[in-house]
Amino acid sequence: MEIVLGITGASGVQYGIRTLELLREKGITTRLIISETGRELIRLETDTLPSDLEDLASFVHANNDLTAPPASGSHRHNGMVIAPCSMKTLASLANGVTSNLITRAGDVCLKENRPLILLIRETPLNTIHLENMLRLKHAGAHILPASPAFYHRPTSINELIDFITGRILDLLEIEHNLYRRWE
Ligand SMILES: Cc1cc2nc3c(=O)[nH]c(=O)nc-3n(C[C@H](O)[C@H](O)[C@H](O)COP(=O)(O)O)c2cc1C
Protein backbone atom coordinates (compact mmCIF):
# COMPACT_ATOMS: atom_id res chain seq x y z
CA MET A 1 0.00 0.00 0.00
CA GLU A 2 1.21 3.53 -0.77
CA ILE A 3 -0.16 6.82 0.55
CA VAL A 4 0.75 10.37 -0.47
CA LEU A 5 0.82 12.78 2.48
CA GLY A 6 0.76 16.56 2.10
CA ILE A 7 1.33 18.93 5.01
CA THR A 8 0.31 22.56 4.36
CA GLY A 9 0.43 25.76 6.36
CA ALA A 10 -2.60 25.43 8.59
CA SER A 11 -2.49 24.96 12.32
CA GLY A 12 -2.56 21.31 13.42
CA VAL A 13 0.55 19.87 11.78
CA GLN A 14 0.43 17.32 14.62
CA TYR A 15 -2.28 15.49 12.67
CA GLY A 16 -0.01 15.09 9.65
CA ILE A 17 2.93 14.04 11.82
CA ARG A 18 0.86 11.41 13.64
CA THR A 19 -0.52 10.11 10.35
CA LEU A 20 3.01 9.69 9.02
CA GLU A 21 4.16 7.91 12.21
CA LEU A 22 1.27 5.46 12.03
CA LEU A 23 1.65 4.72 8.32
CA ARG A 24 5.32 4.00 8.95
CA GLU A 25 4.47 1.72 11.92
CA LYS A 26 2.14 -0.21 9.64
CA GLY A 27 4.80 -0.63 6.96
CA ILE A 28 2.88 1.45 4.43
CA THR A 29 4.92 3.27 1.78
CA THR A 30 4.61 7.04 2.12
CA ARG A 31 5.39 9.96 -0.17
CA LEU A 32 5.70 13.15 1.87
CA ILE A 33 5.32 16.69 0.50
CA ILE A 34 5.51 19.68 2.85
CA SER A 35 4.63 23.20 1.66
CA GLU A 36 6.79 26.19 2.61
CA THR A 37 4.29 27.44 5.19
CA GLY A 38 3.81 23.85 6.37
CA ARG A 39 7.53 23.86 7.26
CA GLU A 40 7.04 27.08 9.22
CA LEU A 41 4.10 25.61 11.12
CA ILE A 42 6.08 22.47 12.00
CA ARG A 43 8.78 24.69 13.51
CA LEU A 44 6.21 26.88 15.29
CA GLU A 45 3.90 24.22 16.69
CA THR A 46 6.20 21.30 17.49
CA ASP A 47 9.69 20.39 18.66
CA THR A 48 10.10 18.34 15.48
CA LEU A 49 12.15 19.62 12.55
CA PRO A 50 10.80 19.16 9.02
CA SER A 51 13.97 17.14 8.31
CA ASP A 52 13.18 14.76 11.23
CA LEU A 53 9.77 14.22 9.74
CA GLU A 54 11.20 13.59 6.29
CA ASP A 55 13.35 10.83 7.81
CA LEU A 56 10.11 8.95 8.65
CA ALA A 57 8.82 8.96 5.05
CA SER A 58 9.68 6.38 2.40
CA PHE A 59 9.99 9.12 -0.23
CA VAL A 60 10.17 12.90 0.09
CA HIS A 61 9.26 15.30 -2.73
CA ALA A 62 9.71 19.06 -2.98
CA ASN A 63 6.42 20.91 -3.38
CA ASN A 64 7.73 22.56 -6.55
CA ASP A 65 8.73 19.25 -8.13
CA LEU A 66 5.97 18.69 -10.65
CA THR A 67 7.94 15.81 -12.16
CA ALA A 68 7.57 13.64 -9.01
CA PRO A 69 5.53 10.39 -9.36
CA PRO A 70 2.33 11.62 -7.57
CA ALA A 71 1.99 14.34 -10.24
CA SER A 72 0.94 11.71 -12.75
CA GLY A 73 -2.19 9.58 -12.78
CA SER A 74 -0.16 6.74 -14.27
CA HIS A 75 1.69 6.39 -10.96
CA ARG A 76 -0.54 4.08 -8.92
CA HIS A 77 -1.12 4.58 -5.19
CA ASN A 78 -3.91 4.13 -2.66
CA GLY A 79 -4.84 7.71 -1.88
CA MET A 80 -3.74 11.07 -0.54
CA VAL A 81 -4.12 12.79 2.80
CA ILE A 82 -3.56 16.53 3.20
CA ALA A 83 -3.25 17.11 6.94
CA PRO A 84 -3.60 19.87 7.78
CA CYS A 85 -5.08 21.40 4.63
CA SER A 86 -5.03 25.21 4.52
CA MET A 87 -7.92 27.19 3.06
CA LYS A 88 -5.51 28.29 0.33
CA THR A 89 -4.75 24.72 -0.72
CA LEU A 90 -8.46 23.91 -0.43
CA ALA A 91 -9.28 26.85 -2.73
CA SER A 92 -6.65 25.76 -5.27
CA LEU A 93 -8.05 22.21 -5.34
CA ALA A 94 -11.64 23.45 -5.61
CA ASN A 95 -10.68 25.45 -8.69
CA GLY A 96 -8.32 23.04 -10.40
CA VAL A 97 -5.30 25.28 -9.82
CA THR A 98 -2.42 22.84 -9.62
CA SER A 99 0.67 25.02 -9.41
CA ASN A 100 2.51 22.90 -6.83
CA LEU A 101 2.92 19.17 -6.22
CA ILE A 102 0.43 18.98 -3.33
CA THR A 103 -2.41 20.48 -5.37
CA ARG A 104 -1.43 18.58 -8.53
CA ALA A 105 -1.32 15.27 -6.64
CA GLY A 106 -4.71 16.05 -5.05
CA ASP A 107 -6.18 16.94 -8.44
CA VAL A 108 -4.86 13.64 -9.83
CA CYS A 109 -6.64 11.74 -7.02
CA LEU A 110 -9.94 13.38 -7.98
CA LYS A 111 -9.57 12.57 -11.67
CA GLU A 112 -8.47 9.00 -10.94
CA ASN A 113 -11.25 8.44 -8.34
CA ARG A 114 -8.75 7.74 -5.57
CA PRO A 115 -9.36 8.71 -1.94
CA LEU A 116 -8.45 12.34 -1.21
CA ILE A 117 -8.78 13.27 2.47
CA LEU A 118 -8.64 16.94 3.37
CA LEU A 119 -8.10 17.59 7.07
CA ILE A 120 -9.20 21.20 7.14
CA ARG A 121 -8.58 23.61 10.00
CA GLU A 122 -10.02 27.06 10.04
CA THR A 123 -12.58 28.77 12.20
CA PRO A 124 -14.95 30.47 11.67
CA LEU A 125 -15.56 29.56 8.05
CA ASN A 126 -16.57 32.12 5.40
CA THR A 127 -18.87 31.34 2.48
CA ILE A 128 -15.89 30.93 0.14
CA HIS A 129 -14.41 28.21 2.40
CA LEU A 130 -17.80 26.48 2.64
CA GLU A 131 -18.46 26.63 -1.11
CA ASN A 132 -14.98 25.27 -1.84
CA MET A 133 -15.60 22.35 0.53
CA LEU A 134 -18.94 21.61 -1.11
CA ARG A 135 -17.36 21.67 -4.58
CA LEU A 136 -14.64 19.27 -3.47
CA LYS A 137 -17.13 16.96 -1.76
CA HIS A 138 -19.12 16.83 -5.01
CA ALA A 139 -15.85 16.06 -6.84
CA GLY A 140 -15.21 13.06 -4.57
CA ALA A 141 -12.95 14.40 -1.80
CA HIS A 142 -13.48 13.60 1.89
CA ILE A 143 -13.74 16.76 3.99
CA LEU A 144 -12.59 15.98 7.50
CA PRO A 145 -12.70 18.98 9.86
CA ALA A 146 -10.15 18.92 12.67
CA SER A 147 -12.92 18.65 15.26
CA PRO A 148 -12.27 15.81 17.72
CA ALA A 149 -15.16 14.24 19.66
CA PHE A 150 -15.34 14.08 23.44
CA TYR A 151 -17.67 11.11 24.00
CA HIS A 152 -14.69 8.85 24.67
CA ARG A 153 -13.63 11.19 27.54
CA PRO A 154 -10.16 12.16 26.29
CA THR A 155 -7.71 13.22 28.99
CA SER A 156 -4.78 14.36 26.85
CA ILE A 157 -4.03 16.27 23.67
CA ASN A 158 -2.53 13.09 22.23
CA GLU A 159 -5.91 11.37 22.56
CA LEU A 160 -7.57 14.23 20.66
CA ILE A 161 -4.96 13.96 17.92
CA ASP A 162 -5.36 10.17 17.80
CA PHE A 163 -9.14 10.47 17.45
CA ILE A 164 -8.81 12.59 14.32
CA THR A 165 -5.89 10.54 12.96
CA GLY A 166 -8.01 7.42 13.51
CA ARG A 167 -10.76 8.93 11.38
CA ILE A 168 -8.21 9.53 8.62
CA LEU A 169 -7.14 5.87 8.78
CA ASP A 170 -10.82 4.81 8.80
CA LEU A 171 -11.35 6.59 5.48
CA LEU A 172 -8.29 4.82 4.06
CA GLU A 173 -9.65 1.50 5.40
CA ILE A 174 -6.51 0.93 7.50
CA GLU A 175 -7.08 -1.02 10.73
CA HIS A 176 -6.20 0.71 14.02
CA ASN A 177 -7.26 1.06 17.63
CA LEU A 178 -6.45 4.71 18.11
CA TYR A 179 -9.76 5.46 19.82
CA ARG A 180 -12.52 3.54 21.49
CA ARG A 181 -15.38 2.94 19.03
CA TRP A 182 -18.94 3.66 20.01
CA GLU A 183 -20.67 0.42 21.03
C1 LIG B 1 1.09 30.70 12.19
C2 LIG B 1 0.15 30.52 11.05
C3 LIG B 1 -1.02 29.81 11.23
C4 LIG B 1 -1.91 29.62 10.17
N1 LIG B 1 -3.04 28.88 10.39
C5 LIG B 1 -3.88 28.64 9.37
C6 LIG B 1 -5.00 27.79 9.59
O1 LIG B 1 -5.23 27.24 10.66
N2 LIG B 1 -5.82 27.55 8.52
C7 LIG B 1 -5.58 28.10 7.28
O2 LIG B 1 -6.35 27.82 6.36
N3 LIG B 1 -4.52 28.92 7.06
C8 LIG B 1 -3.66 29.21 8.07
N4 LIG B 1 -2.56 30.00 7.86
C9 LIG B 1 -2.40 30.68 6.56
C10 LIG B 1 -1.71 29.79 5.51
O3 LIG B 1 -0.44 29.37 6.00
C11 LIG B 1 -1.53 30.57 4.20
O4 LIG B 1 -2.79 30.77 3.60
C12 LIG B 1 -0.57 29.91 3.24
O5 LIG B 1 -0.56 30.64 2.02
C13 LIG B 1 -0.97 28.46 2.95
O6 LIG B 1 -0.12 27.95 1.94
P1 LIG B 1 -0.01 26.37 1.67
O7 LIG B 1 -1.39 25.84 1.61
O8 LIG B 1 0.71 26.28 0.37
O9 LIG B 1 0.79 25.81 2.81
C14 LIG B 1 -1.65 30.19 8.90
C15 LIG B 1 -0.45 30.90 8.71
C16 LIG B 1 0.43 31.05 9.77
C17 LIG B 1 1.72 31.80 9.52
The ligand as an SDF file (V2000), in Angstrom:
LIG
                    3D

 31 33  0  0  0  0  0  0  0  0999 V2000
    1.0870   30.7010   12.1900 C   0  0  0  0  0  0  0  0  0  0  0  0
    0.1450   30.5230   11.0520 C   0  0  0  0  0  0  0  0  0  0  0  0
   -1.0210   29.8070   11.2280 C   0  0  0  0  0  0  0  0  0  0  0  0
   -1.9130   29.6190   10.1710 C   0  0  0  0  0  0  0  0  0  0  0  0
   -3.0360   28.8770   10.3850 N   0  0  0  0  0  0  0  0  0  0  0  0
   -3.8770   28.6380    9.3670 C   0  0  0  0  0  0  0  0  0  0  0  0
   -5.0020   27.7900    9.5860 C   0  0  0  0  0  0  0  0  0  0  0  0
   -5.2330   27.2390   10.6620 O   0  0  0  0  0  0  0  0  0  0  0  0
   -5.8170   27.5480    8.5150 N   0  0  0  0  0  0  0  0  0  0  0  0
   -5.5790   28.1030    7.2830 C   0  0  0  0  0  0  0  0  0  0  0  0
   -6.3540   27.8230    6.3650 O   0  0  0  0  0  0  0  0  0  0  0  0
   -4.5250   28.9170    7.0580 N   0  0  0  0  0  0  0  0  0  0  0  0
   -3.6570   29.2060    8.0710 C   0  0  0  0  0  0  0  0  0  0  0  0
   -2.5630   29.9980    7.8630 N   0  0  0  0  0  0  0  0  0  0  0  0
   -2.4020   30.6760    6.5560 C   0  0  0  0  0  0  0  0  0  0  0  0
   -1.7060   29.7940    5.5130 C   0  0  0  0  0  0  0  0  0  0  0  0
   -0.4440   29.3720    5.9960 O   0  0  0  0  0  0  0  0  0  0  0  0
   -1.5260   30.5720    4.2020 C   0  0  0  0  0  0  0  0  0  0  0  0
   -2.7850   30.7710    3.6040 O   0  0  0  0  0  0  0  0  0  0  0  0
   -0.5720   29.9080    3.2400 C   0  0  0  0  0  0  0  0  0  0  0  0
   -0.5640   30.6440    2.0230 O   0  0  0  0  0  0  0  0  0  0  0  0
   -0.9690   28.4630    2.9460 C   0  0  0  0  0  0  0  0  0  0  0  0
   -0.1240   27.9500    1.9380 O   0  0  0  0  0  0  0  0  0  0  0  0
   -0.0110   26.3730    1.6700 P   0  0  0  0  0  0  0  0  0  0  0  0
   -1.3860   25.8440    1.6100 O   0  0  0  0  0  0  0  0  0  0  0  0
    0.7090   26.2810    0.3730 O   0  0  0  0  0  0  0  0  0  0  0  0
    0.7940   25.8070    2.8060 O   0  0  0  0  0  0  0  0  0  0  0  0
   -1.6500   30.1850    8.8990 C   0  0  0  0  0  0  0  0  0  0  0  0
   -0.4520   30.8980    8.7140 C   0  0  0  0  0  0  0  0  0  0  0  0
    0.4290   31.0480    9.7660 C   0  0  0  0  0  0  0  0  0  0  0  0
    1.7180   31.7980    9.5230 C   0  0  0  0  0  0  0  0  0  0  0  0
  1  2  1  0
  2  3  1  0
  2 30  2  0
  3  4  2  0
  4  5  1  0
  4 28  1  0
  5  6  2  0
  6  7  1  0
  6 13  1  0
  7  8  2  0
  7  9  1  0
  9 10  1  0
 10 11  2  0
 10 12  1  0
 12 13  2  0
 13 14  1  0
 14 15  1  0
 14 28  1  0
 15 16  1  0
 16 17  1  0
 16 18  1  0
 18 19  1  0
 18 20  1  0
 20 21  1  0
 20 22  1  0
 22 23  1  0
 23 24  1  0
 24 25  2  0
 24 26  1  0
 24 27  1  0
 28 29  2  0
 29 30  1  0
 30 31  1  0
M  END
$$$$
